[in-house]
């Protein structure tokens, strides 16, 4: 069953109502025009009635507001309709395939939501007495156990709140370890070109100098160049695996051995762990620290749907420096190890990343995902993610240039370039035309090493029928770009708004709504 | 006055000890519509190859590396309000900053206009 376009309607077929007069409202049947909320509501209307304050004397002094606040007043149904109408102009993972290469898994099983909403998890407060939250602590401890097991590492810090926060956690542990060794003078972190953009930012934020390591023509780390740069000033390397070119860094173990021999540590950006989970244990590759995006590999919602969560797994060497707090099982009891209780056996911890214990709602969802899939299920997740991406890559490499097609199988992301497009046509034209075809566009112009890059991450849950439909749409649009079809330049044609002036929007952004002058005068 | 280019697509015009730095027409074409430029502050000391400025287009953000060492005299004040100057006149009005060269011999490693044209033709 195909997820979209079940009616068989095609953009080339005559559009329903194509010759009809414009409607009075501007609406097109189910596609509703919607003004800004400020244009609907006024400050004479309100959806709630608030009693005047009982206190007669204000204690705000001269700080009390004198002018009207100018918030739009709407009733509850008006407000609900406004946002529901807007949401219908949007695209969502529950509508169709989302080819964006994202830090977020585009599959959020409903079972996760059911578990996270259990009152015993959902209604907890982080300051509740430990004896009343034993179940929640057990969830954290069990999830920690499985993360350590799946990665082949020694320990895990659960509290970091997102991928980049996890990177910082790992790099701070490396910094603490170096200082403990009396080698705080190691100030350089090597970051290959194939790493995520957050990696150099993290290293710089933690006080290290960043040096680039070039990529080879096949899209992987230049191992020889990296080895040549190792020395007594190197604190470590940050490698993304699978990397931003969608490739597995096959030399990682060799690199780790060389870095360790030179006295440095290996940080692995594990944002793309979903492509290798159940198949590869980063601990076996010599990794010292790696963040895991629960909102990616373990399917917890992010990107508008919920907070990120980026636990960091550590090697035995870095474990003493991991941040607080963590959960420890003592007999039948689960204890929270914090500053007051850590001195005896975790004195070298570099400190704390968060006020509390991490994203509890994400922990519940991630553990649900792990337990409901099992070892074989998780392995299949990785295999299907890789299979789907390779299916897209190989199905389209006759029309689109695939710069790394000769570098072996891709991981969970297929990458194409704009090579061969007719003069004046670019990746953005293909992306906009995909909107007309009923798909969210793929990632554009990233990675930077690929000219006019198009990065497609199909998600492991997509069926062959859905993938075939997407491949057909992208093939059709790519052929138009190769042939120089002028209509592509103004796409999308069927979206609620046609091509927007992104340049003007970036150069002169309008971030604050102002009442039109005539309206303001009339109100005075 | 003579003009030199780097392999990273910066240009520098040198007049005595003073250099004017910008990015090449090829570079602006690759970046696309430029929406933001951050130029260095007056008096900033730069070593050849340092990150000197930032340029952002609708596609990407890039660092601009200083082609020479020296002290910044001024950044182009016009780019804050009108970053599009880098697209419309990259090798003229769209200059990024002026710098007092501390080591003019560094220019010897750069390309002249014809060498740069040949370099770009091979990309």
Interface residues (C-beta under 8 A of the other chain):
Chain A: X426 X444 X445 X446 X448 X502 X503 X506 X507
Chain B: X32 X33 X35 X36 X56 X58 X59 X60 X83 X84
